[in-house]
Amino acid sequence: MIFWILWIIGIVITIITKCSIKKSLKPFKENIGMWNEKTICSQVSQQGTKTKILLHLLVIVCIILVGGIAVAKFVGMFYTCSFLGQILIGIIPAFLTYMVGYMILGLWDFDDNRSQFCFVLVFIISILGWTILINNYNRNIEEVTEVTVEQTQERKLLYFCNVPVQEITGEVNGSSSILGGNVSGSIDTTHELTYWYVNESGKGLFDTSPANSSEIEFLEEGETPYVELLYYYQCKKRVDHNIDLETISEENRWTQYVFHLPKTIMQYTLD
């Protein structure tokens, strides 16, 4: 964020610089005869020493804050690459950025070749310097995914897939896998599992659970069958350790159903 603030400041200075150049190099008319006048466009080299120094400093600041940061921010997106790789990636964007700045500021008015060389050199050095700073900044930003259980709920089961789980007796025969448990029959994971449970007021209620969000854990003999509802919350955060700022980029919630059932349910075909 700090780099964009500096970039915006650079934009303001660029506007001031453009106005200063235009004002300092305002064309003037010169008499070349009794009735003839010639319009002459002055160059920076024709200005006084103080004006030349001021204009050069303003342009250099613009190049560093606007051009340098803009290119460095672009190549900074590839901070996982080598520094040499970033330089190669930034050659074309740097050339285009400099040409745009050249046209906007009217750098052709700086008619001394030493000025042009100075501007290009400052531009290259600013890109390298800002890239190093931005790389270090980006490496101090972490993408974190957190998964927590916000709430849990238990429901005493009466029926599971039309099987009365409170009254199951008999021998266990055969098995078929269902999301980690062994149950007789087969269930398409695109289907819903049906069950009846007892609520807090003692009423029997009907509900369903998505098969692909359900699992079975078998109980020991004598334990009461129940379904456990786990309400999960997942968030992806962008943690900027540079300024100790956390930003949530994505949130997701879902419910996982864990059916605690007796092993003897494996002898039934579940519908």
Helices and strands as residue ranges (DSSP letters): H 2-24, E 28-31, E 37-40, G 44-46, H 49-62, I 63-68, H 69-76, H 83-105, G 107-109, H 113-139, E 141-160, E 163-164, G 165-167, E 177-178, E 181-182, E 192-198, E 204-210, G 211-213, E 214-219, E 226-240, E 245-262, G 263-267
